[in-house]
Amino acid sequence: MNDAENYCPVCEQSSGFLPYGVASRPGAQCPHCESLERDRFSWLYVTEKTGLFDGIPKKMLHVLPEACFEPRLRQRLGEGYLSVDLPGTGSKENMDVMDIRYPDQSFDVIYCNRVLGRVTDDKKALREFRRVLKDSGWAMLLVPITSQKTYEDPSITDEEGRLKAYGKKDRFRRYGPDYLDRLIEAGFQVTVTDADQMVSAEDMQRFGLMAESGRIYFCTK
């Protein structure tokens, strides 16, 4: 397929996608909204598999919001949309996801992508997400799977050690497929979806989806 036929479901623009990443991935980034493979897959899932945009007012918690998502979600959800950064990472409202300062069952929707690896106690954060999620709500709690089994070593306390062990200085672990067990342990019921389970081979190319598109972990109580 010609790159010019790429289509971004986030910004609804057609064009060739750009390479992205240290180990450059061709056709990874939309030149208009800068969405990456994982963003486009998540957006497709949200729009096709959930009722987020059904017009019924909702309260949504979005942790470390993606630039391609935030303005669109804020426009559609209005006052119900809350975007937060982790402490020390930005100028928006900061939130420690291990100690969320909201009452039980505060949110209809929680979206958290590629954040839990930066949290010292991710199991505590998962329990907090479940606590503040309404019984009728849902969460997408996504992480990159970069190991055959989740690896973490609390004795690694310096940035250089974390860089060597986890690939980035601000990470505390690498996740494997057993991440699913952590979600279940936190009390969630989980549906796992890969891009090729939801999107045809033709549309995988059209939307620029590939292995780096990640995996959807759709969580309910």
Backbone as CSV, one residue per row, in Angstrom:
resi,resn,N_x,N_y,N_z,CA_x,CA_y,CA_z,C_x,C_y,C_z
1,MET,0.841,-1.200,0.000,0.000,0.000,0.000,0.874,1.247,0.000
2,ASN,0.537,2.207,-0.778,1.260,3.464,-0.843,1.104,4.220,0.472
3,ASP,2.230,4.779,1.012,2.181,5.509,2.271,1.194,6.657,2.233
4,ALA,0.982,7.239,1.030,0.076,8.379,0.909,-1.361,7.992,1.258
5,GLU,-1.639,6.691,1.305,-2.982,6.247,1.617,-3.194,5.991,3.113
6,ASN,-2.175,6.277,3.936,-2.349,6.160,5.379,-3.461,7.087,5.846
7,TYR,-4.198,6.626,6.850,-5.287,7.428,7.411,-5.201,7.377,8.922
8,CYS,-5.252,8.534,9.557,-5.183,8.616,11.014,-6.594,8.729,11.582
9,PRO,-7.044,7.734,12.365,-8.384,7.808,12.944,-8.511,8.833,14.062
10,VAL,-7.389,9.325,14.567,-7.444,10.317,15.647,-7.814,11.692,15.092
11,CYS,-7.036,12.171,14.106,-7.293,13.504,13.547,-8.065,13.446,12.235
12,GLU,-8.298,12.210,11.744,-9.086,11.998,10.524,-8.459,12.666,9.310
13,GLN,-7.128,12.572,9.244,-6.384,13.116,8.114,-5.724,11.986,7.343
14,SER,-5.628,12.140,6.021,-4.947,11.171,5.172,-3.610,11.733,4.718
15,SER,-2.559,10.941,4.850,-1.224,11.343,4.398,-0.282,10.191,4.680
16,GLY,0.962,10.331,4.244,1.963,9.350,4.617,2.390,9.571,6.054
17,PHE,2.608,8.494,6.790,3.084,8.601,8.165,4.605,8.693,8.179
18,LEU,5.148,9.282,9.248,6.570,9.556,9.362,7.276,8.493,10.197
19,PRO,8.586,8.325,10.004,9.345,7.422,10.885,9.432,8.025,12.282
20,TYR,9.593,7.162,13.269,9.674,7.640,14.650,10.452,6.633,15.484
21,GLY,11.136,7.140,16.506,11.804,6.294,17.481,13.304,6.288,17.324
22,VAL,13.996,5.923,18.422,15.458,5.813,18.399,15.867,4.760,17.379
23,ALA,15.240,3.584,17.473,15.362,2.593,16.403,14.200,2.884,15.460
24,SER,14.479,3.713,14.480,13.419,4.331,13.668,12.438,3.315,13.105
25,ARG,11.149,3.554,13.385,10.066,2.728,12.861,9.425,3.487,11.704
26,PRO,9.478,2.967,10.485,8.863,3.662,9.361,7.349,3.682,9.493
27,GLY,6.750,4.787,9.055,5.294,4.884,9.051,4.669,4.831,10.424
28,ALA,5.334,5.415,11.427,4.861,5.302,12.809,4.046,6.511,13.273
29,GLN,4.407,7.713,12.844,3.825,8.935,13.421,3.009,9.713,12.401
30,CYS,1.810,10.095,12.823,0.989,10.965,11.991,1.607,12.361,11.963
31,PRO,1.821,12.947,10.785,2.438,14.271,10.717,1.504,15.396,11.160
32,HIS,0.229,15.119,11.308,-0.736,16.156,11.672,-0.959,16.239,13.185
33,CYS,-1.308,15.118,13.817,-1.582,15.147,15.262,-0.488,14.490,16.081
34,GLU,0.517,13.908,15.403,1.667,13.251,16.027,1.294,11.967,16.770
35,SER,0.143,11.396,16.473,-0.213,10.118,17.083,0.742,9.035,16.614
36,LEU,0.990,8.063,17.510,1.802,6.896,17.187,0.900,5.670,17.049
37,GLU,1.503,4.541,16.717,0.720,3.329,16.497,-0.195,3.032,17.676
38,ARG,0.371,3.058,18.890,-0.411,2.721,20.086,-1.571,3.690,20.287
39,ASP,-1.366,4.961,19.926,-2.428,5.958,20.082,-3.578,5.669,19.113
40,ARG,-3.229,5.360,17.882,-4.282,5.123,16.887,-5.082,3.866,17.216
41,PHE,-4.407,2.827,17.720,-5.122,1.617,18.112,-6.045,1.894,19.303
42,SER,-5.554,2.620,20.286,-6.379,2.957,21.451,-7.591,3.779,21.044
43,TRP,-7.390,4.730,20.142,-8.504,5.582,19.708,-9.553,4.762,18.956
44,LEU,-9.091,3.865,18.111,-10.024,2.981,17.414,-10.822,2.148,18.414
45,TYR,-10.139,1.627,19.411,-10.821,0.803,20.410,-11.859,1.619,21.175
46,VAL,-11.453,2.798,21.616,-12.367,3.643,22.388,-13.599,4.015,21.576
47,THR,-13.394,4.377,20.322,-14.520,4.843,19.511,-15.414,3.701,19.041
48,GLU,-14.835,2.512,18.842,-15.621,1.406,18.289,-16.134,0.425,19.340
49,LYS,-15.455,0.340,20.497,-15.782,-0.696,21.468,-16.326,-0.162,22.792
50,THR,-16.359,1.149,22.967,-16.871,1.718,24.216,-17.921,2.778,23.900
51,GLY,-18.607,3.219,24.919,-19.603,4.278,24.765,-19.101,5.628,25.233
52,LEU,-17.803,5.843,25.154,-17.247,7.095,25.682,-17.883,8.327,25.047
53,PHE,-18.187,8.244,23.762,-18.716,9.413,23.058,-20.203,9.263,22.728
54,ASP,-20.948,8.615,23.611,-22.377,8.399,23.354,-23.253,9.573,23.781
55,GLY,-22.625,10.645,24.269,-23.379,11.833,24.648,-23.851,11.848,26.090
56,ILE,-23.727,10.735,26.783,-24.094,10.691,28.204,-22.941,11.262,29.017
57,PRO,-23.197,12.249,29.899,-22.109,12.867,30.670,-21.305,11.832,31.452
58,LYS,-19.992,11.998,31.423,-19.099,11.085,32.128,-17.982,11.870,32.790
59,LYS,-17.428,11.280,33.838,-16.236,11.845,34.458,-15.068,10.927,34.130
60,MET,-14.062,11.488,33.462,-12.926,10.701,32.992,-11.637,11.206,33.615
61,LEU,-10.838,10.281,34.107,-9.494,10.571,34.604,-8.484,10.112,33.564
62,HIS,-7.646,11.028,33.111,-6.645,10.747,32.074,-5.278,11.083,32.648
63,VAL,-4.450,10.067,32.848,-3.146,10.244,33.488,-2.065,10.433,32.433
64,LEU,-1.250,11.472,32.614,-0.217,11.847,31.649,-0.776,11.871,30.238
65,PRO,-1.659,12.801,29.954,-2.408,12.790,28.691,-1.523,12.959,27.465
66,GLU,-1.833,12.166,26.450,-1.166,12.295,25.159,-1.624,13.587,24.480
67,ALA,-0.685,14.278,23.847,-1.010,15.557,23.206,-2.043,15.390,22.098
68,CYS,-2.048,14.236,21.448,-3.005,14.038,20.358,-4.411,13.751,20.893
69,PHE,-4.526,13.319,22.135,-5.823,12.975,22.718,-6.453,14.112,23.513
70,GLU,-5.634,14.817,24.291,-6.177,15.726,25.311,-7.174,16.742,24.753
71,PRO,-6.841,17.516,23.700,-7.811,18.516,23.241,-9.091,17.893,22.706
72,ARG,-8.990,16.730,22.107,-10.183,16.074,21.555,-11.079,15.538,22.667
73,LEU,-10.474,14.972,23.687,-11.262,14.471,24.807,-11.877,15.622,25.600
74,ARG,-11.100,16.680,25.781,-11.617,17.829,26.523,-12.801,18.459,25.788
75,GLN,-12.705,18.533,24.472,-13.792,19.115,23.682,-15.053,18.258,23.772
76,ARG,-14.892,16.947,23.720,-16.058,16.063,23.698,-16.664,15.833,25.084
77,LEU,-15.823,15.826,26.106,-16.312,15.487,27.442,-16.524,16.701,28.333
78,GLY,-15.975,17.836,27.963,-16.202,19.069,28.700,-15.696,19.007,30.137
79,GLU,-16.506,19.464,31.061,-16.093,19.562,32.457,-15.860,18.200,33.097
80,GLY,-16.343,17.151,32.477,-16.142,15.820,33.023,-14.754,15.259,32.795
81,TYR,-13.935,15.965,32.022,-12.607,15.463,31.668,-11.561,16.046,32.606
82,LEU,-10.778,15.180,33.252,-9.711,15.593,34.151,-8.408,14.977,33.687
83,SER,-7.452,15.823,33.271,-6.124,15.334,32.895,-5.147,15.689,34.008
84,VAL,-4.289,14.750,34.346,-3.325,14.953,35.431,-1.958,14.442,35.022
85,ASP,-0.942,15.056,35.585,0.427,14.588,35.433,0.869,13.908,36.714
86,LEU,1.902,13.087,36.611,2.552,12.590,37.809,3.323,13.740,38.451
87,PRO,3.527,13.723,39.763,4.273,14.797,40.417,5.634,15.010,39.767
88,GLY,5.924,16.275,39.471,7.223,16.621,38.911,7.355,16.456,37.420
89,THR,6.267,16.108,36.724,6.389,15.864,35.289,5.747,16.938,34.427
90,GLY,5.021,17.874,35.012,4.374,18.874,34.174,3.674,19.928,34.987
91,SER,2.983,20.829,34.280,2.362,21.985,34.925,0.871,21.804,35.172
92,LYS,0.292,20.682,34.672,-1.128,20.447,34.917,-1.323,20.041,36.368
93,GLU,-2.558,19.720,36.726,-2.813,19.199,38.058,-1.999,17.922,38.253
94,ASN,-1.275,17.860,39.359,-0.456,16.692,39.645,-1.229,15.711,40.501
95,MET,-0.968,14.425,40.313,-1.650,13.412,41.094,-0.711,12.232,41.327
96,ASP,-0.616,11.809,42.568,0.098,10.594,42.914,-0.884,9.445,42.753
97,VAL,-0.693,8.624,41.734,-1.672,7.568,41.459,-1.626,6.455,42.492
98,MET,-0.653,6.511,43.402,-0.647,5.573,44.518,-1.481,6.086,45.688
99,ASP,-1.934,7.328,45.571,-2.748,7.940,46.636,-3.659,8.986,45.985
100,ILE,-4.689,8.512,45.297,-5.563,9.390,44.519,-6.522,10.129,45.451
101,ARG,-6.486,11.450,45.401,-7.267,12.264,46.335,-8.693,12.489,45.851
102,TYR,-9.342,11.387,45.554,-10.758,11.427,45.175,-11.481,10.302,45.906
103,PRO,-12.771,10.483,46.178,-13.526,9.447,46.885,-13.695,8.188,46.048
104,ASP,-14.107,7.130,46.708,-14.448,5.894,46.011,-15.466,6.176,44.911
105,GLN,-15.342,5.460,43.806,-16.306,5.516,42.704,-16.522,6.943,42.176
106,SER,-15.416,7.621,41.903,-15.483,8.995,41.400,-15.530,9.086,39.878
107,PHE,-15.021,8.069,39.170,-14.823,8.196,37.723,-15.545,7.094,36.958
108,ASP,-16.125,7.502,35.828,-16.731,6.545,34.903,-15.680,5.880,34.028
109,VAL,-14.614,6.609,33.737,-13.576,6.142,32.808,-12.210,6.545,33.343
110,ILE,-11.249,5.631,33.253,-9.852,5.946,33.563,-9.003,5.490,32.379
111,TYR,-8.140,6.383,31.902,-7.220,6.035,30.821,-5.804,6.339,31.286
112,CYS,-4.986,5.307,31.283,-3.610,5.438,31.767,-2.723,4.580,30.877
113,ASN,-1.875,5.210,30.083,-1.069,4.494,29.097,0.403,4.774,29.319
114,ARG,1.193,3.705,29.496,2.649,3.806,29.622,3.061,4.674,30.801
115,VAL,2.344,4.545,31.892,2.621,5.316,33.100,3.070,4.409,34.243
116,LEU,2.479,3.247,34.373,2.691,2.424,35.565,4.139,1.993,35.742
117,GLY,4.894,1.910,34.658,6.312,1.587,34.780,7.109,2.667,35.485
118,ARG,6.542,3.863,35.590,7.218,4.982,36.252,6.827,5.097,37.729
119,VAL,5.954,4.225,38.181,5.410,4.293,39.537,6.132,3.277,40.411
120,THR,6.587,3.707,41.587,7.374,2.808,42.428,6.577,1.584,42.873
121,ASP,5.311,1.759,43.195,4.465,0.646,43.622,3.247,0.584,42.694
122,ASP,3.400,-0.097,41.585,2.316,-0.130,40.603,1.110,-0.913,41.104
123,LYS,1.321,-1.892,41.962,0.198,-2.663,42.488,-0.700,-1.784,43.365
124,LYS,-0.089,-0.889,44.114,-0.864,0.063,44.905,-1.642,1.012,44.001
125,ALA,-1.006,1.454,42.912,-1.684,2.347,41.970,-2.878,1.639,41.328
126,LEU,-2.729,0.369,40.980,-3.837,-0.375,40.387,-5.007,-0.490,41.363
127,ARG,-4.705,-0.711,42.629,-5.781,-0.780,43.627,-6.483,0.564,43.767
128,GLU,-5.724,1.644,43.661,-6.315,2.979,43.730,-7.207,3.251,42.520
129,PHE,-6.750,2.856,41.344,-7.592,3.020,40.152,-8.913,2.269,40.326
130,ARG,-8.843,1.073,40.836,-10.072,0.306,41.030,-10.978,0.970,42.062
131,ARG,-10.377,1.514,43.096,-11.170,2.150,44.156,-11.971,3.332,43.637
132,VAL,-11.339,4.176,42.809,-12.020,5.396,42.360,-12.862,5.177,41.107
133,LEU,-12.819,3.976,40.542,-13.630,3.661,39.367,-15.036,3.255,39.803
134,LYS,-16.035,3.800,39.154,-17.411,3.437,39.470,-17.670,1.973,39.130
135,ASP,-18.628,1.388,39.829,-18.967,-0.014,39.564,-19.377,-0.235,38.115
136,SER,-19.977,0.778,37.516,-20.431,0.687,36.118,-19.375,1.187,35.135
137,GLY,-18.210,1.575,35.631,-17.203,2.202,34.783,-16.230,1.220,34.158
138,TRP,-15.277,1.774,33.422,-14.228,0.969,32.808,-12.924,1.746,32.758
139,ALA,-11.838,0.999,32.674,-10.509,1.615,32.613,-9.684,0.930,31.540
140,MET,-8.854,1.713,30.874,-7.824,1.169,29.991,-6.496,1.493,30.635
141,LEU,-5.846,0.458,31.171,-4.602,0.590,31.929,-3.520,-0.137,31.137
142,LEU,-2.816,0.608,30.306,-1.959,0.032,29.278,-0.486,0.194,29.628
143,VAL,0.282,-0.822,29.296,1.739,-0.781,29.491,2.404,-1.421,28.286
144,PRO,3.647,-1.044,27.987,4.377,-1.754,26.936,4.857,-3.101,27.466
145,ILE,4.707,-4.140,26.671,5.208,-5.461,27.038,6.563,-5.642,26.366
146,THR,7.625,-5.590,27.160,8.985,-5.608,26.607,9.837,-6.727,27.189
147,SER,9.217,-7.643,27.924,9.960,-8.722,28.552,9.103,-9.985,28.539
148,GLN,9.742,-11.137,28.603,8.970,-12.377,28.651,8.252,-12.535,29.980
149,LYS,8.781,-11.897,31.019,8.163,-11.887,32.341,8.490,-10.562,32.994
150,THR,7.559,-10.033,33.777,7.801,-8.747,34.432,9.061,-8.822,35.290
151,TYR,9.928,-7.836,35.090,11.192,-7.786,35.817,11.288,-6.468,36.583
152,GLU,11.548,-6.572,37.881,11.807,-5.392,38.708,12.745,-5.794,39.830
153,ASP,13.586,-4.868,40.217,14.567,-5.119,41.263,14.628,-3.892,42.165
154,PRO,13.987,-3.947,43.345,13.951,-2.777,44.240,15.325,-2.313,44.697
155,SER,16.333,-3.167,44.566,17.676,-2.757,44.996,18.312,-1.783,44.014
156,ILE,17.738,-1.658,42.817,18.245,-0.693,41.838,17.626,0.668,42.153
157,THR,18.421,1.580,42.677,17.881,2.862,43.138,18.444,4.070,42.400
158,ASP,19.446,3.889,41.561,20.032,5.036,40.854,19.573,5.039,39.405
159,GLU,19.625,6.225,38.809,19.129,6.394,37.444,19.902,5.561,36.440
160,GLU,21.200,5.491,36.587,21.997,4.730,35.629,21.683,3.240,35.728
161,GLY,21.445,2.769,36.947,21.074,1.378,37.126,19.731,1.073,36.487
162,ARG,18.782,2.012,36.638,17.466,1.817,36.033,17.550,1.877,34.508
163,LEU,18.400,2.761,33.996,18.588,2.840,32.547,19.098,1.516,32.001
164,LYS,20.050,0.920,32.688,20.630,-0.342,32.238,19.619,-1.484,32.354
165,ALA,18.845,-1.488,33.440,17.929,-2.605,33.705,16.630,-2.497,32.922
166,TYR,16.116,-1.254,32.798,14.763,-1.078,32.256,14.702,-0.267,30.975
167,GLY,15.841,0.283,30.559,15.869,1.020,29.300,15.649,2.508,29.419
168,LYS,15.147,2.971,30.590,14.948,4.406,30.821,15.209,4.716,32.294
169,LYS,15.688,5.936,32.531,16.082,6.303,33.887,14.908,6.441,34.845
170,ASP,13.717,6.725,34.306,12.573,6.956,35.178,11.673,5.729,35.317
171,ARG,12.174,4.543,34.912,11.373,3.328,34.996,11.770,2.489,36.211
172,PHE,10.805,1.709,36.686,11.043,0.850,37.837,10.837,-0.627,37.513
173,ARG,10.459,-0.918,36.272,10.258,-2.320,35.886,10.055,-2.410,34.375
174,ARG,10.211,-3.610,33.859,9.779,-3.976,32.516,8.637,-4.966,32.656
175,TYR,7.589,-4.795,31.866,6.440,-5.683,31.977,6.508,-6.810,30.955
176,GLY,6.023,-7.971,31.400,5.806,-9.097,30.533,4.314,-9.379,30.434
177,PRO,3.927,-10.432,29.702,2.507,-10.775,29.577,1.824,-11.038,30.923
178,ASP,2.621,-11.345,31.959,2.033,-11.572,33.285,1.520,-10.277,33.926
179,TYR,1.646,-9.152,33.223,0.979,-7.924,33.682,-0.507,-8.176,33.901
180,LEU,-1.087,-9.033,33.086,-2.497,-9.383,33.246,-2.777,-9.885,34.654
181,ASP,-1.862,-10.653,35.219,-2.058,-11.183,36.574,-2.133,-10.054,37.601
182,ARG,-1.386,-8.981,37.387,-1.422,-7.851,38.322,-2.790,-7.167,38.277
183,LEU,-3.341,-7.043,37.092,-4.662,-6.442,36.962,-5.719,-7.293,37.664
184,ILE,-5.642,-8.593,37.468,-6.606,-9.493,38.108,-6.421,-9.481,39.625
185,GLU,-5.179,-9.471,40.070,-4.881,-9.417,41.503,-5.454,-8.152,42.141
186,ALA,-5.481,-7.053,41.367,-6.030,-5.785,41.879,-7.551,-5.803,41.930
187,GLY,-8.175,-6.835,41.360,-9.626,-6.966,41.434,-10.363,-6.653,40.148
188,PHE,-9.637,-6.473,39.067,-10.276,-6.144,37.792,-10.659,-7.409,37.026
189,GLN,-11.728,-7.294,36.252,-12.012,-8.242,35.185,-11.452,-7.629,33.908
190,VAL,-10.736,-8.416,33.125,-9.930,-7.850,32.041,-10.227,-8.547,30.711
191,THR,-10.413,-7.730,29.682,-10.481,-8.207,28.312,-9.236,-7.720,27.586
192,VAL,-8.497,-8.650,27.001,-7.249,-8.315,26.307,-7.488,-8.386,24.800
193,THR,-7.082,-7.338,24.078,-7.292,-7.285,22.630,-6.026,-6.810,21.938
194,ASP,-5.599,-7.565,20.930,-4.503,-7.140,20.058,-5.086,-6.503,18.800
195,ALA,-4.284,-5.679,18.149,-4.775,-4.932,16.990,-5.293,-5.856,15.895
196,ASP,-4.580,-6.964,15.636,-4.995,-7.825,14.527,-6.245,-8.637,14.850
197,GLN,-6.707,-8.602,16.114,-7.969,-9.236,16.465,-9.155,-8.337,16.135
198,MET,-8.885,-7.063,15.980,-9.946,-6.079,15.816,-9.947,-5.428,14.446
199,VAL,-8.785,-5.386,13.795,-8.612,-4.625,12.558,-8.155,-5.568,11.448
200,SER,-8.706,-5.411,10.270,-8.312,-6.243,9.132,-6.868,-5.946,8.737
201,ALA,-6.268,-6.885,8.016,-4.889,-6.706,7.570,-4.754,-5.452,6.710
202,GLU,-5.748,-5.198,5.881,-5.718,-4.004,5.033,-5.750,-2.737,5.873
203,ASP,-6.630,-2.713,6.880,-6.730,-1.515,7.720,-5.545,-1.393,8.673
204,MET,-4.900,-2.509,9.018,-3.666,-2.421,9.802,-2.657,-1.552,9.066
205,GLN,-2.527,-1.777,7.772,-1.608,-0.979,6.963,-2.113,0.452,6.833
206,ARG,-3.392,0.586,6.570,-3.965,1.918,6.355,-3.798,2.809,7.586
207,PHE,-4.019,2.239,8.774,-3.926,3.013,10.014,-2.510,3.040,10.582
208,GLY,-1.587,2.370,9.922,-0.209,2.351,10.412,-0.052,1.581,11.702
209,LEU,-0.752,0.452,11.836,-0.672,-0.357,13.041,0.304,-1.502,12.830
210,MET,0.990,-1.868,13.916,1.993,-2.934,13.846,2.228,-3.446,15.254
211,ALA,3.297,-4.172,15.463,3.565,-4.733,16.791,3.629,-3.644,17.861
212,GLU,4.138,-2.481,17.483,4.266,-1.390,18.446,2.919,-0.745,18.800
213,SER,1.859,-1.234,18.180,0.540,-0.701,18.499,0.107,-1.082,19.912
214,GLY,0.778,-2.038,20.505,0.503,-2.403,21.888,-0.682,-3.334,22.009
215,ARG,-1.144,-3.486,23.210,-2.223,-4.411,23.550,-3.190,-3.675,24.452
216,ILE,-4.487,-3.845,24.180,-5.513,-3.196,24.994,-5.843,-4.084,26.188
217,TYR,-5.768,-3.494,27.375,-6.249,-4.138,28.592,-7.471,-3.336,29.051
218,PHE,-8.637,-3.879,28.790,-9.907,-3.202,29.109,-10.410,-3.784,30.425
219,CYS,-10.493,-2.924,31.434,-10.722,-3.373,32.810,-12.058,-2.894,33.357
220,THR,-12.782,-3.803,33.968,-14.030,-3.468,34.664,-13.988,-4.094,36.056
221,LYS,-14.971,-3.730,36.894,-15.005,-4.234,38.271,-15.921,-5.463,38.365
